[in-house]
Amino acid sequence: MASGRSARIRRLSLVQVRTYERLVLELDASPVVLVGPNGVGKTNLLEACAVVLSGASPRTSSELRLIREGAESARISARVQVGDDVHERDVTFQAGRGKSLRVDGNVVRGVEAYGEGSPVSTFLPERLLVIRGAPARRRALVDSITARVVPSAATTLRDYTAALQQRNTLLRRARGGASVDAQLAPWTEQAIALGAAVREHRTLLLDRVAEPFAARFAQLTGLDGAQFTQELRGSGDLVADSEEVAAHERRRGSSLFGPHLDDLLPRIEERDLRAFGSAGEQRAALLAFTFATRDVLTEHTGVEPVLLLDEPWSELDADRRRRLTSMVAQLGQCIITSTEPPSHLLDAAPSAVVLAVSSGQVDPWHAPAPTTE
């Protein structure tokens, strides 16, 4: 699914970022593998790449944790090339002051505007909780991708969330005996209208990701029939649902209808991978979704995103590791972490670059000399 234009990080610079006091890396357009034992900072590097491309951390909402212990600020800078265009991107975190975003020295207001120019897709093992955990995690993942594909989706979701907060405040008052019907009605109307739009946006995203998700899952596992399905709370008619639960809402003091209660589930045929998938199938589903969203973003933006993969081969059997290696070898810049040197990738993609990560530093990796007896 090549677009003719691709994004890549040419140069990455860290100052006081997590385990790194100072680091400058020149990165290749081919796959780059960061090798080292657990706990030496490989994932911190991957996170830094995601932050400088998207403007936000995929690991934590408390982003000031990126500041190295004992420091007052942290800075992640990168020279990023998209097609023939090269830009300097910069994200700075300041204790007590928050985050600032700049492109070519100019301040950018808002993560959405900052991330538009450098698409990225990220796989992190902790995101397996998206598959295994509560519906809120799956909604958040789908909504984050939807916001990058449907221009109005992020604003609609924010407005819907604000309407829910107003409704819930009034419903809590109603639970205490207050008369709130006149005040509640307009917020209910807003929740219905905005909720319908949120569902429509999610449907648009899932429709676009359906074919690439099924194809990527089959490419990775050899299994057909993979799909991401949207399971609605209630009948699907928000007006009817709001009327049906009205009395329960007053007793509970919270909104009991709408897309904030829906679920989004990966399946093979009709089998729910959350409840009945093996660890390998769940990991394969998340990897396939990561590749599929990369495909969708490529189609949507005309630019192939940078792909970031944290320990992607773990928990996969030998056949699926081989399949994943083949998929990675066909990409442009893909930055991967691994505890083991990826000889299988070097065989499939001889141009791949391997870097050895130790605490606070990164060096060229050298294959051990063969032993002789």
Secondary structure, DSSP 4 states (H G I P E B T S, - for coil): ---S-BEEEEEEEEEEETTEEEEEEE--SS-EEEE--TTSSHHHHHHHHHHHHHSS-SS-S-GGGGBPTT-SEEEEEEEEEETTEEEEEEEEEETTTEEEEEETTEE--SHHHHHTTS-EEEE-GGGHHHHHS-HHHHHHHHHHHHHHHSTTHHHHHHHHHHHHHHHHHHHHHHHTT---HHHHHHHHHHHHHHHHHHHHHHHHHHHHHHHHHHHHHHHHHS---EEEEEE-SSSS-HHHHHHHHHHHHHHHTS--SSGGG-EEEEEETTEEHHHH--HHHHHHHHHHHHHHHHHHHHHHHSSBPEEEEESTTTT--HHHHHHHHHHHHTSSSEEEEESS--HHHHHH-TT-EEEEEETTEEEE--PPPPP--
